[in-house]
């Protein structure tokens, strides 16, 4: 698989070199994106999970930078130990005190949300999953009674909606 790791160093700027050095050193890199106006939720995504473990890159929204990065590190290490994180199944071992779900991210969202990944993988030929966390009562955005104040914290990035993704 051709990646940005194959690019000649003289074609890279300082930020690109830092990004690629992170992947070379740790096996992956976390990219944090935030809206300075605060209208859209912040998010963090991985680059390198697909290359290192042949498993989807992950994106998660509206968690503090340190929490997001820590969760991604924990998942990366678990994948290295052979963990399997299936899509569309309730997971109890991602967040220490709360369940999680992974939902597939539709390619139509890649340009807006995963630009570093598409640059790194030289296109959109990689999978990505949205790591979704519940509200304080343990309900997920598609479940009845989910905290309405949190509805905009995790946008639905699936192709045809979360319930359709769960049915597949």
Secondary structure in CASP SS format (residue, H / E / C, confidence):
PFRMAT SS
TARGET T0000
AUTHOR 0000-0000-0000
METHOD secondary structure of the structure
MODEL  1
X C 1.00
X C 1.00
X C 1.00
X H 1.00
X H 1.00
X H 1.00
X C 1.00
X C 1.00
X H 1.00
X H 1.00
X H 1.00
X C 1.00
X C 1.00
X H 1.00
X H 1.00
X H 1.00
X H 1.00
X H 1.00
X H 1.00
X H 1.00
X H 1.00
X H 1.00
X H 1.00
X H 1.00
X H 1.00
X H 1.00
X C 1.00
X C 1.00
X E 1.00
X E 1.00
X E 1.00
X E 1.00
X E 1.00
X C 1.00
X C 1.00
X C 1.00
X C 1.00
X C 1.00
X C 1.00
X C 1.00
X C 1.00
X C 1.00
X E 1.00
X E 1.00
X E 1.00
X E 1.00
X E 1.00
X C 1.00
X H 1.00
X H 1.00
X H 1.00
X H 1.00
X H 1.00
X C 1.00
X C 1.00
X C 1.00
X E 1.00
X E 1.00
X E 1.00
X E 1.00
X E 1.00
X C 1.00
X C 1.00
X C 1.00
X H 1.00
X H 1.00
X H 1.00
X H 1.00
X H 1.00
X H 1.00
X H 1.00
X H 1.00
X H 1.00
X H 1.00
X H 1.00
X H 1.00
X H 1.00
X H 1.00
X H 1.00
X H 1.00
X C 1.00
X C 1.00
X C 1.00
X C 1.00
X C 1.00
X C 1.00
X C 1.00
X C 1.00
X C 1.00
X C 1.00
X E 1.00
X C 1.00
X C 1.00
X C 1.00
X C 1.00
X C 1.00
X C 1.00
X C 1.00
X C 1.00
X E 1.00
X E 1.00
X E 1.00
X E 1.00
X E 1.00
X C 1.00
X C 1.00
X H 1.00
X H 1.00
X H 1.00
X H 1.00
X H 1.00
X H 1.00
X H 1.00
X C 1.00
X H 1.00
X H 1.00
X H 1.00
X H 1.00
X H 1.00
X H 1.00
X C 1.00
X C 1.00
X C 1.00
X C 1.00
X C 1.00
X C 1.00
X C 1.00
X E 1.00
X E 1.00
X E 1.00
X E 1.00
X E 1.00
X E 1.00
X C 1.00
X C 1.00
X C 1.00
X C 1.00
X C 1.00
X C 1.00
X C 1.00
X C 1.00
X C 1.00
X C 1.00
X C 1.00
X C 1.00
X C 1.00
X C 1.00
X H 1.00
X H 1.00
X H 1.00
X H 1.00
X H 1.00
X H 1.00
X C 1.00
X C 1.00
X C 1.00
X C 1.00
X C 1.00
X C 1.00
X C 1.00
X C 1.00
X H 1.00
X H 1.00
X H 1.00
X H 1.00
X H 1.00
X H 1.00
X C 1.00
END
